[in-house]
Each structure stands twice: as C-alpha cells, then as structure tokens.
Amino acid sequence: LFNPSHMDFDPQDSNQEVNRTEPTLVEMTQKAIEILRKDPRGYFLMVEGARIDFGHHANSAITAISETLDLDEAIRTAVRMTDSQETLVIVTADHSHAFAIQGYAPRGHDILGMADPGMDIVPLDGLPYTTLGYTNGPVFGREDLTNVDTGSPGFRQAGCIPVSIETHAGEDVSVYALGPMAHLFHATHEQNYIYHVMEYAACVGNSAQYCRNSKAHWRGQKRSSAAGSN
C-alpha cells in the first residue's frame, strides 16, 4: 500500500532520510481503529512490528530495539483508543531470535555499550565485547571495539557463526493480554491456544454458541478485538 516492498526502518535508527510518504506504525494503528470501530458488530485488527525482525536479521540491535519501541507506542495507542471492558488486546511474537545478553553488566549500564565481564572473567583474546550479541549472522569475527561507538545507528553486533542473515531461534516467547478473557493467558501455552482464546472472547466460530449462555460471557459485551504482534 505504501511501499512496493518492505516499509522503511524508523529514520531515527538508520542513515535513511525521513520518508514522509510512509505513515508510522502508530499512525496506521490509529487510522485502522478509527475506521474499524464504526462497525457495531466489532472487529479484528492485527498490528505487526515487522521491521523488528529485519533489524535482528542484520545483526543490528539498535534497529530492533528502536522498532520495538515503535510497536510499544502503537500498543499504547490501541489501549488508549479502546475500552478494556469491550476489547481484548493481545501482544505476542511468532518467534524469537538468536539474540543474547552477555556478561555481567551493572545496573544503569548502557545496553548498547560494552559488557563488563566481572567475576574475574577475562576475555581470552584481550578484546572487549558488547553486552548485546548474536549467535550467528552476517557480521562476525572479533575486532577491537575499544574506540568504536557501539551505540551509533550504523553499528552491528557480531555473531559467532557466519551466515547470510541472522536466524530465528526456539525459545518460548511472551504473551500479554488486556481486556475480556485476558485471564485465560496464565501459563505456558501452545501457539494455537492464542487463536482459541481470541475466538472465545470474540464469540465467533466454534465459540459462538457460548455467547448464548449469559453465565459464560459478560452481558452486553461487544465483540471486538485488537491484536498486536511483532
């Protein structure tokens, strides 16, 4: 709609000039809700912070973090524009990345800075290393970063294994929820469980029958839901 391929990264974390022809994630979220909430039957909206993924694939922690902050603002917008008594907001991810926090950084330490090994742990090659790193990716090898600004937009953290792009990983990811039936997210769940909660909360599909029972759902609840994803 706004770009023949992927949308640009947040200009604050790249060397690209601001592209005024592309709306921000917050602006798109706001406009989508303004349009969809006019339907009295309710709505489903998925908002994806897709560029977080691409930042990690390039071994660029600052890009991934900045794009995550953009998603955070979009979530704030969705929460502000909806009624928590009527709208279920879910925030989750479809996978993790080969991304790690390494060393023993003290409180207040710059997350984009160098790791403080601590506990008498000394790098065997004598070179400092960043707090954030990757287990693989297109940037690899050990370089002396003593005089390098590791917090600059163009800096990319090194990976241990050289591959064309950094890969996804296999850890569990978090799921947060606010609104009707949010209490159903309470432990470790299989990924398809999220779908069934959304279906149940919205009173659609196989769960529509439960809405006829006033004891199963809140009376007067509008069937609307918004989901945030990265």
VEXPA-510449 format. One record per residue: x, y, z of N, C-alpha, C in turn. Coordinates in nm, 3 decimals, padded with zeros to 5 digits. Each point is the difference from the previous one (the first is absolute). Layout:
<<X Y Z> <X Y Z> <X Y Z>>,
...
% end
This chain:
<<00.082 -00.120 00.000> <-00.082 00.120 00.000> <00.086 00.126 00.000>>,
<<00.106 00.000 00.081> <00.086 00.119 00.011> <00.139 -00.021 -00.057>>,
<<00.034 -00.124 -00.035> <00.133 -00.031 -00.050> <-00.009 -00.127 -00.084>>,
<<00.068 -00.005 -00.115> <-00.007 -00.121 -00.083> <00.065 -00.121 00.066>>,
<<00.081 00.022 00.103> <00.063 -00.109 00.073> <-00.025 00.022 00.148>>,
<<00.103 -00.010 00.082> <-00.015 00.024 00.143> <00.005 00.149 00.029>>,
<<-00.070 00.041 00.104> <00.004 00.140 00.041> <00.136 00.032 00.060>>,
<<00.033 00.128 00.001> <00.131 00.043 00.050> <00.010 -00.020 00.151>>,
<<00.124 -00.008 00.047> <00.023 -00.002 00.144> <-00.032 00.137 00.057>>,
<<-00.019 00.005 00.130> <-00.015 00.126 00.071> <00.121 00.086 -00.033>>,
<<-00.018 00.121 -00.056> <00.115 00.082 -00.038> <00.088 00.041 00.117>>,
<<-00.049 -00.013 00.122> <00.081 00.035 00.116> <00.112 -00.100 00.025>>,
<<-00.014 -00.121 -00.055> <00.102 -00.100 00.028> <00.072 -00.044 -00.127>>,
<<-00.006 00.081 -00.105> <00.069 -00.034 -00.123> <00.056 00.125 -00.063>>,
<<00.076 -00.018 -00.106> <00.057 00.114 -00.071> <-00.091 00.048 -00.112>>,
<<-00.119 -00.059 -00.009> <-00.094 00.040 -00.103> <-00.063 00.134 00.033>>,
<<-00.035 00.074 -00.103> <-00.074 00.123 00.020> <-00.146 -00.035 00.030>>,
<<-00.068 00.091 00.069> <-00.139 -00.024 00.035> <-00.084 -00.007 -00.127>>,
<<-00.075 -00.107 -00.015> <-00.088 -00.018 -00.115> <-00.141 00.041 00.041>>,
<<-00.040 00.120 -00.036> <-00.128 00.053 00.043> <-00.118 -00.065 -00.070>>,
<<00.026 -00.085 -00.100> <-00.110 -00.066 -00.069> <-00.047 -00.124 00.074>>,
<<00.075 -00.042 00.100> <-00.038 -00.118 00.078> <-00.048 00.040 00.140>>,
<<-00.117 -00.047 00.041> <-00.046 00.027 00.136> <00.076 -00.085 00.101>>,
<<-00.003 00.041 00.124> <00.064 -00.078 00.106> <-00.093 -00.113 00.044>>,
<<00.054 -00.092 00.077> <-00.081 -00.110 00.052> <-00.112 00.053 00.089>>,
<<00.030 00.103 00.077> <-00.101 00.062 00.086> <-00.112 00.061 -00.083>>,
<<00.037 00.072 -00.105> <-00.100 00.064 -00.086> <-00.089 -00.103 -00.069>>,
<<00.059 -00.109 -00.046> <-00.079 -00.105 -00.065> <-00.093 -00.068 00.100>>,
<<00.049 -00.022 00.122> <-00.083 -00.061 00.104> <-00.118 00.090 00.034>>,
<<00.027 00.128 00.016> <-00.105 00.095 00.034> <-00.107 00.007 -00.108>>,
<<00.043 00.011 -00.125> <-00.097 00.010 -00.109> <-00.081 -00.128 -00.014>>,
<<00.064 -00.115 00.016> <-00.071 -00.127 -00.012> <-00.109 -00.012 00.105>>,
<<00.031 00.039 00.123> <-00.100 -00.008 00.107> <-00.113 00.099 -00.024>>,
<<00.033 00.121 -00.046> <-00.102 00.101 -00.028> <-00.101 -00.051 -00.102>>,
<<00.048 -00.074 -00.099> <-00.089 -00.053 -00.104> <-00.076 -00.123 00.050>>,
<<00.071 -00.094 00.059> <-00.061 -00.128 00.037> <-00.101 00.012 00.113>>,
<<00.021 00.092 00.093> <-00.091 00.007 00.115> <-00.137 00.057 -00.037>>,
<<-00.016 00.046 -00.122> <-00.131 00.048 -00.044> <-00.098 -00.115 -00.021>>,
<<00.052 -00.120 -00.016> <-00.086 -00.117 -00.023> <-00.055 -00.050 00.134>>,
<<-00.130 00.004 00.020> <-00.058 -00.042 00.128> <00.020 -00.148 00.030>>,
<<00.037 -00.078 -00.101> <00.021 -00.143 00.022> <00.136 -00.029 00.061>>,
<<00.085 00.101 00.011> <00.134 -00.022 00.052> <00.100 -00.023 -00.111>>,
<<00.123 -00.031 00.036> <00.104 -00.013 -00.102> <00.118 -00.080 00.053>>,
<<00.083 -00.044 -00.093> <00.129 -00.062 00.033> <00.108 00.080 -00.072>>,
<<00.104 00.037 00.072> <00.111 00.076 -00.058> <00.132 -00.062 00.045>>,
<<00.088 -00.028 -00.094> <00.135 -00.045 00.033> <00.099 00.107 -00.040>>,
<<00.081 00.042 00.094> <00.105 00.100 -00.022> <00.134 -00.069 00.016>>,
<<00.083 00.005 -00.100> <00.129 -00.069 00.005> <00.117 00.098 -00.007>>,
<<00.090 -00.010 00.096> <00.125 00.074 -00.005> <00.102 -00.081 -00.078>>,
<<-00.022 -00.013 -00.129> <00.076 -00.095 -00.082> <00.147 00.034 -00.015>>,
<<00.034 00.127 00.014> <00.138 00.039 -00.023> <00.092 -00.035 00.117>>,
<<-00.057 -00.038 00.113> <00.081 -00.052 00.110> <00.079 -00.121 -00.049>>,
<<-00.069 -00.087 -00.070> <00.057 -00.122 -00.054> <00.116 00.030 -00.094>>,
<<-00.017 00.097 -00.087> <00.104 00.032 -00.098> <00.122 00.064 00.066>>,
<<-00.022 00.074 00.108> <00.113 00.055 00.073> <00.087 -00.110 00.057>>,
<<-00.063 -00.099 00.060> <00.075 -00.114 00.054> <00.070 -00.078 -00.110>>,
<<-00.066 -00.021 -00.112> <00.061 -00.075 -00.110> <00.130 00.065 -00.049>>,
<<00.010 00.131 00.020> <00.120 00.073 -00.044> <00.101 00.017 00.113>>,
<<-00.024 -00.064 00.115> <00.087 00.015 00.118> <00.002 00.143 00.052>>,
<<-00.109 00.072 -00.018> <-00.008 00.138 00.045> <-00.092 00.009 00.121>>,
<<00.059 -00.007 00.118> <-00.080 00.003 00.123> <-00.071 00.133 00.017>>,
<<00.068 00.110 -00.036> <-00.061 00.132 00.020> <-00.124 00.016 -00.088>>,
<<00.004 -00.057 -00.121> <-00.116 00.007 -00.088> <-00.115 -00.082 00.058>>,
<<00.029 -00.121 00.045> <-00.104 -00.086 00.057> <-00.062 00.064 00.123>>,
<<00.082 00.060 00.085> <-00.051 00.064 00.121> <-00.086 00.120 -00.034>>,
<<00.047 00.083 -00.093> <-00.076 00.118 -00.040> <-00.135 -00.038 -00.060>>,
<<-00.001 -00.104 -00.083> <-00.125 -00.045 -00.060> <-00.092 -00.059 00.106>>,
<<00.056 -00.061 00.103> <-00.080 -00.052 00.111> <-00.066 00.115 00.076>>,
<<00.072 00.109 00.017> <-00.057 00.118 00.065> <-00.115 00.058 -00.082>>,
<<00.014 -00.007 -00.133> <-00.110 00.045 -00.086> <-00.124 -00.087 00.021>>,
<<00.021 -00.131 00.011> <-00.112 -00.090 00.025> <-00.062 00.029 00.136>>,
<<00.083 00.032 00.098> <-00.048 00.033 00.133> <-00.093 00.121 -00.005>>,
<<00.037 00.101 -00.080> <-00.085 00.118 -00.014> <-00.130 -00.034 -00.071>>,
<<00.006 -00.091 -00.096> <-00.122 -00.043 -00.069> <-00.094 -00.072 00.096>>,
<<00.057 -00.079 00.090> <-00.081 -00.070 00.100> <-00.065 00.101 00.094>>,
<<00.077 00.100 00.042> <-00.056 00.106 00.086> <-00.118 00.068 -00.069>>,
<<00.015 00.024 -00.129> <-00.106 00.064 -00.076> <-00.125 -00.087 -00.003>>,
<<00.019 -00.129 -00.025> <-00.113 -00.093 -00.005> <-00.071 -00.007 00.135>>,
<<00.075 -00.004 00.108> <-00.059 -00.007 00.133> <-00.076 00.129 00.031>>,
<<00.058 00.113 -00.039> <-00.064 00.130 00.026> <-00.130 00.015 -00.079>>,
<<-00.005 -00.054 -00.119> <-00.115 00.019 -00.087> <-00.110 -00.105 00.018>>,
<<00.023 -00.098 00.084> <-00.099 -00.106 00.019> <-00.042 -00.009 00.146>>,
<<-00.110 -00.067 00.022> <-00.054 -00.020 00.135> <00.040 -00.139 00.047>>,
<<00.072 -00.007 00.110> <00.048 -00.129 00.050> <-00.113 -00.091 00.047>>,
<<-00.121 00.055 00.014> <-00.115 -00.082 00.035> <-00.061 -00.066 -00.124>>,
<<00.039 00.048 -00.117> <-00.060 -00.050 -00.124> <00.102 -00.058 -00.098>>,
<<00.125 00.037 00.013> <00.100 -00.036 -00.100> <00.114 -00.079 00.062>>,
<<00.029 -00.114 -00.057> <00.114 -00.082 00.042> <00.122 00.040 -00.082>>,
<<00.104 00.045 00.066> <00.126 00.036 -00.065> <00.104 -00.105 00.038>>,
<<00.060 -00.062 -00.100> <00.102 -00.104 00.021> <00.130 00.045 -00.063>>,
<<00.109 -00.017 00.071> <00.133 00.034 -00.052> <00.088 -00.124 00.011>>,
<<00.055 -00.044 -00.112> <00.086 -00.117 00.002> <00.094 00.004 -00.119>>,
<<00.073 -00.108 -00.022> <00.092 -00.012 -00.113> <-00.013 -00.139 -00.059>>,
<<00.039 -00.015 -00.126> <-00.011 -00.131 -00.062> <00.129 -00.081 00.010>>,
<<00.107 00.061 00.049> <00.126 -00.073 00.018> <00.099 00.090 00.073>>,
<<00.108 -00.059 00.046> <00.110 00.077 00.058> <00.112 00.012 -00.102>>,
<<00.113 00.055 00.042> <00.117 00.013 -00.087> <00.124 -00.052 00.073>>,
<<00.105 -00.023 -00.078> <00.128 -00.046 00.057> <00.072 00.121 00.060>>,
<<-00.060 00.058 00.100> <00.039 00.129 00.059> <00.026 -00.023 00.148>>,
<<00.107 00.058 00.053> <00.038 -00.030 00.138> <00.051 00.122 00.074>>,
<<-00.017 -00.003 00.131> <00.062 00.097 00.091> <00.115 -00.073 00.068>>,
<<00.119 00.053 -00.011> <00.118 -00.073 00.048> <00.081 00.085 00.099>>,
<<00.069 -00.067 00.089> <00.078 00.069 00.101> <-00.082 00.030 00.124>>,
<<00.056 00.080 00.090> <-00.066 00.034 00.126> <-00.007 00.151 00.012>>,
<<-00.085 00.061 -00.080> <-00.010 00.146 -00.001> <-00.065 00.050 00.128>>,
<<00.054 00.105 00.061> <-00.059 00.056 00.122> <-00.127 00.079 -00.030>>,
<<-00.077 00.029 00.102> <-00.122 00.078 -00.016> <00.035 00.138 -00.056>>,
<<-00.078 00.047 -00.094> <00.026 00.130 -00.062> <00.096 -00.005 -00.115>>,
<<00.051 -00.118 -00.031> <00.097 -00.016 -00.109> <-00.069 00.023 -00.134>>,
<<00.070 00.063 -00.095> <-00.053 00.022 -00.134> <-00.017 -00.135 -00.070>>,
<<-00.124 -00.035 -00.034> <-00.026 -00.130 -00.060> <00.070 -00.014 -00.135>>,
<<00.030 00.111 -00.066> <00.068 -00.005 -00.129> <00.151 00.011 00.014>>,
<<00.047 00.006 00.123> <00.143 00.015 00.025> <00.072 -00.132 00.015>>,
<<00.119 00.009 00.059> <00.084 -00.119 00.019> <-00.043 -00.079 00.124>>,
<<00.018 -00.129 -00.006> <-00.030 -00.085 00.114> <00.107 00.017 00.107>>,
<<-00.041 -00.014 00.124> <00.093 -00.001 00.112> <00.011 -00.145 00.045>>,
<<00.105 -00.070 -00.039> <00.009 -00.144 00.031> <-00.024 -00.031 00.146>>,
<<00.067 00.073 00.090> <-00.019 -00.021 00.143> <00.040 -00.138 00.046>>,
<<-00.005 -00.019 00.130> <00.025 -00.130 00.063> <00.130 -00.064 -00.052>>,
<<00.100 00.085 -00.021> <00.133 -00.047 -00.044> <-00.005 -00.073 -00.134>>,
<<-00.103 00.031 -00.080> <-00.008 -00.059 -00.134> <00.071 00.092 -00.098>>,
<<00.102 -00.049 -00.065> <00.083 00.081 -00.089> <-00.010 -00.055 -00.142>>,
<<-00.028 00.086 -00.101> <00.000 -00.048 -00.139> <00.136 -00.062 -00.035>>,
<<00.000 -00.119 -00.050> <00.126 -00.070 -00.027> <00.083 00.066 -00.109>>,
<<-00.066 00.075 -00.089> <00.076 00.070 -00.104> <00.031 00.144 00.038>>,
<<-00.042 00.041 00.122> <00.030 00.134 00.048> <-00.083 00.111 -00.061>>,
<<-00.099 -00.033 -00.080> <-00.081 00.101 -00.067> <-00.134 00.020 00.070>>,
<<-00.047 00.125 00.011> <-00.131 00.024 00.060> <-00.110 -00.052 -00.092>>,
<<-00.117 -00.023 00.056> <-00.112 -00.047 -00.082> <-00.129 00.067 00.048>>,
<<-00.098 00.007 -00.088> <-00.123 00.070 00.030> <-00.093 -00.081 00.090>>,
<<-00.082 00.071 00.077> <-00.097 -00.066 00.086> <-00.101 -00.080 -00.083>>,
<<-00.042 00.057 -00.111> <-00.093 -00.068 -00.088> <00.076 -00.069 -00.113>>,
<<-00.041 -00.119 -00.034> <00.067 -00.072 -00.107> <-00.092 -00.102 -00.063>>,
<<00.051 -00.065 -00.102> <-00.077 -00.101 -00.073> <00.082 -00.129 -00.009>>,
<<-00.068 -00.112 -00.006> <00.072 -00.126 -00.016> <00.035 -00.026 -00.145>>,
<<-00.066 00.070 -00.092> <00.037 -00.011 -00.141> <-00.039 00.127 -00.074>>,
<<00.034 00.009 -00.127> <-00.038 00.117 -00.078> <00.102 00.039 -00.103>>,
<<-00.031 00.104 -00.080> <00.090 00.045 -00.106> <00.121 00.077 00.049>>,
<<-00.003 00.043 00.126> <00.116 00.068 00.060> <00.064 -00.097 00.098>>,
<<00.128 -00.025 -00.015> <00.066 -00.099 00.085> <00.148 00.035 00.012>>,
<<00.067 -00.070 00.091> <00.142 00.025 00.022> <00.022 00.092 00.119>>,
<<00.121 -00.005 00.056> <00.035 00.081 00.117> <00.084 00.118 -00.044>>,
<<-00.049 00.120 00.028> <00.072 00.122 -00.030> <00.019 00.079 00.129>>,
<<00.099 00.086 00.001> <00.025 00.084 00.116> <-00.099 00.116 -00.003>>,
<<-00.095 00.000 00.093> <-00.106 00.101 00.004> <00.028 00.109 00.102>>,
<<00.124 00.010 00.045> <00.035 00.095 00.106> <-00.043 00.142 -00.034>>,
<<00.024 00.044 -00.121> <-00.031 00.138 -00.039> <-00.118 00.008 -00.096>>,
<<-00.086 -00.100 00.003> <-00.116 -00.005 -00.090> <-00.126 00.040 00.076>>,
<<-00.081 00.085 -00.062> <-00.128 00.040 00.059> <-00.102 -00.110 -00.028>>,
<<-00.016 -00.090 00.093> <-00.090 -00.114 -00.022> <-00.148 00.037 00.013>>,
<<-00.027 00.124 00.035> <-00.138 00.046 00.009> <-00.044 00.080 -00.121>>,
<<00.085 00.012 -00.099> <-00.033 00.077 -00.120> <-00.097 -00.079 -00.088>>,
<<-00.083 00.068 -00.080> <-00.099 -00.069 -00.083> <00.059 -00.102 -00.096>>,
<<00.121 00.023 -00.047> <00.057 -00.090 -00.099> <00.074 -00.120 00.057>>,
<<00.016 -00.006 00.134> <00.076 -00.111 00.058> <-00.084 -00.127 00.002>>,
<<00.066 -00.112 -00.029> <-00.068 -00.130 00.003> <00.081 -00.097 00.085>>,
<<-00.068 -00.069 00.091> <00.066 -00.094 00.090> <00.045 -00.124 -00.076>>,
<<00.112 -00.055 00.043> <00.055 -00.119 -00.066> <-00.070 -00.127 00.046>>,
<<-00.007 -00.096 -00.091> <-00.052 -00.131 00.031> <00.114 -00.101 00.008>>,
<<-00.026 -00.114 00.059> <00.104 -00.103 00.014> <00.016 -00.083 -00.128>>,
<<-00.110 -00.028 -00.066> <00.002 -00.084 -00.120> <-00.035 00.084 -00.121>>,
<<00.084 00.004 -00.103> <-00.029 00.081 -00.118> <-00.109 -00.063 -00.088>>,
<<-00.110 00.071 -00.016> <-00.108 -00.042 -00.090> <-00.049 00.124 -00.075>>,
<<-00.073 -00.020 -00.109> <-00.041 00.113 -00.083> <-00.091 00.097 00.074>>,
<<-00.092 -00.051 00.081> <-00.082 00.084 00.087> <-00.015 -00.071 00.134>>,
<<-00.013 00.079 00.105> <-00.022 -00.057 00.133> <-00.132 -00.076 00.000>>,
<<-00.008 -00.106 00.080> <-00.116 -00.088 -00.006> <-00.094 00.015 00.119>>,
<<-00.117 -00.059 -00.015> <-00.094 -00.010 00.111> <00.053 -00.103 00.100>>,
<<-00.058 -00.002 00.119> <00.042 -00.094 00.104> <-00.123 -00.073 00.055>>,
<<00.020 -00.081 00.102> <-00.107 -00.089 00.043> <-00.054 00.021 00.140>>,
<<00.036 00.111 00.067> <-00.051 00.021 00.135> <-00.150 00.029 00.000>>,
<<-00.063 -00.021 00.115> <-00.138 00.044 00.017> <-00.003 00.152 -00.007>>,
<<-00.110 00.055 -00.049> <-00.016 00.145 -00.005> <-00.114 00.040 00.093>>,
<<00.000 00.124 00.040> <-00.101 00.049 00.095> <-00.132 00.028 -00.070>>,
<<-00.107 -00.006 00.077> <-00.131 00.044 -00.047> <-00.065 00.081 00.112>>,
<<-00.040 00.122 -00.033> <-00.064 00.089 00.096> <-00.141 00.031 -00.049>>,
<<-00.092 00.021 00.092> <-00.138 00.026 -00.041> <-00.068 00.095 00.097>>,
<<-00.094 00.078 -00.054> <-00.080 00.094 00.079> <-00.141 -00.001 -00.056>>,
<<-00.098 -00.014 00.087> <-00.138 00.004 -00.046> <-00.075 -00.129 00.027>>,
<<-00.118 -00.017 -00.062> <-00.083 -00.118 00.023> <00.074 -00.130 -00.028>>,
<<-00.003 -00.090 00.093> <00.062 -00.133 -00.010> <00.153 00.003 00.003>>,
<<00.057 00.114 00.037> <00.146 00.008 00.010> <00.053 -00.097 00.104>>,
<<-00.083 -00.033 00.098> <00.043 -00.092 00.106> <00.029 -00.140 -00.051>>,
<<-00.045 -00.031 -00.121> <00.024 -00.133 -00.056> <00.145 -00.020 -00.043>>,
<<00.075 00.109 -00.006> <00.145 -00.010 -00.023> <00.067 00.003 00.137>>,
<<00.044 -00.114 00.047> <00.047 -00.006 00.138> <00.120 -00.091 00.021>>,
<<00.048 -00.066 -00.106> <00.110 -00.094 00.018> <00.072 -00.017 -00.134>>,
<<00.068 -00.111 -00.017> <00.061 -00.032 -00.128> <-00.104 -00.068 -00.088>>,
<<-00.021 00.055 -00.119> <-00.103 -00.050 -00.089> <00.059 -00.038 -00.136>>,
<<-00.065 -00.094 -00.067> <00.032 -00.026 -00.140> <-00.046 00.120 -00.082>>,
<<00.065 00.024 -00.114> <-00.031 00.119 -00.078> <-00.145 00.002 -00.050>>,
<<-00.057 -00.116 -00.032> <-00.137 00.000 -00.051> <-00.103 00.032 00.109>>,
<<00.043 -00.001 00.125> <-00.089 00.035 00.110> <-00.045 00.145 -00.012>>,
<<00.088 00.087 -00.051> <-00.033 00.142 -00.014> <-00.121 00.017 -00.090>>,
<<-00.002 -00.074 -00.110> <-00.114 00.007 -00.092> <-00.130 -00.035 00.071>>,
<<00.000 -00.104 00.079> <-00.122 -00.045 00.066> <-00.048 00.102 00.103>>,
<<00.092 00.068 00.068> <-00.040 00.104 00.094> <-00.064 00.117 -00.074>>,
<<00.060 00.040 -00.111> <-00.057 00.111 -00.078> <-00.139 -00.037 -00.053>>,
<<-00.015 -00.122 -00.047> <-00.129 -00.046 -00.050> <-00.104 00.001 00.111>>,
<<00.039 -00.047 00.117> <-00.092 -00.007 00.114> <-00.037 00.139 00.049>>,
<<00.099 00.089 00.009> <-00.027 00.135 00.049> <-00.088 00.079 -00.097>>,
<<00.016 -00.025 -00.130> <-00.076 00.073 -00.101> <-00.135 -00.064 -00.031>>,
<<-00.026 -00.118 00.057> <-00.128 -00.070 -00.022> <-00.024 -00.030 -00.147>>,
<<00.100 -00.053 -00.066> <-00.013 -00.034 -00.142> <00.043 -00.144 -00.022>>,
<<-00.025 -00.051 -00.121> <00.043 -00.135 -00.034> <-00.062 -00.105 00.090>>,
<<00.080 -00.095 00.040> <-00.048 -00.109 00.085> <-00.039 00.047 00.139>>,
<<00.043 00.121 00.037> <-00.031 00.051 00.134> <-00.127 00.084 00.003>>,
<<-00.063 00.022 -00.115> <-00.118 00.085 -00.005> <-00.112 -00.052 00.091>>,
<<-00.009 -00.132 00.015> <-00.107 -00.059 00.080> <00.007 00.042 00.146>>,
<<00.121 00.029 00.049> <00.015 00.034 00.141> <-00.058 00.138 00.032>>,
<<-00.010 00.085 -00.099> <-00.052 00.134 00.025> <-00.150 -00.002 00.030>>,
<<-00.065 -00.107 -00.035> <-00.143 -00.011 00.029> <-00.023 -00.031 00.148>>,
<<00.106 -00.035 00.069> <-00.008 -00.031 00.143> <00.055 00.119 00.077>>,
<<-00.086 00.073 00.069> <00.043 00.121 00.069> <00.101 -00.028 00.110>>,
<<00.007 -00.126 00.046> <00.094 -00.033 00.105> <00.142 -00.016 -00.055>>,
<<00.010 -00.021 -00.131> <00.130 -00.025 -00.060> <00.071 00.129 -00.039>>,
<<-00.076 00.103 -00.038> <00.058 00.127 -00.042> <-00.070 00.113 00.073>>,
<<00.068 00.114 00.003> <-00.059 00.116 00.063> <-00.116 00.050 -00.084>>,
<<-00.106 00.039 00.065> <-00.115 00.053 -00.072> <00.035 00.136 -00.062>>,
<<-00.048 00.021 -00.120> <00.021 00.129 -00.064> <00.137 00.018 -00.060>>,
<<00.083 -00.101 00.004> <00.135 00.013 -00.055> <-00.005 00.012 -00.151>>,
<<00.067 00.099 -00.055> <00.012 00.013 -00.144> <00.110 -00.092 -00.049>>,
<<-00.020 -00.057 -00.118> <00.097 -00.094 -00.055> <00.106 00.077 -00.077>>,
<<00.102 00.044 00.067> <00.108 00.071 -00.067> <00.133 -00.043 00.058>>,
<<00.099 -00.003 -00.084> <00.131 -00.042 00.047> <00.108 00.065 -00.082>>,
<<00.111 00.029 00.064> <00.116 00.054 -00.070> <00.121 -00.077 00.045>>,
<<00.084 -00.039 -00.092> <00.118 -00.079 00.035> <00.124 00.070 -00.046>>,
<<00.099 00.008 00.086> <00.129 00.055 -00.039> <00.101 -00.111 -00.013>>,
<<00.082 00.004 -00.103> <00.098 -00.106 -00.021> <00.127 00.058 -00.056>>,
<<00.109 -00.070 00.024> <00.125 00.041 -00.065> <00.050 -00.114 -00.084>>,
% end
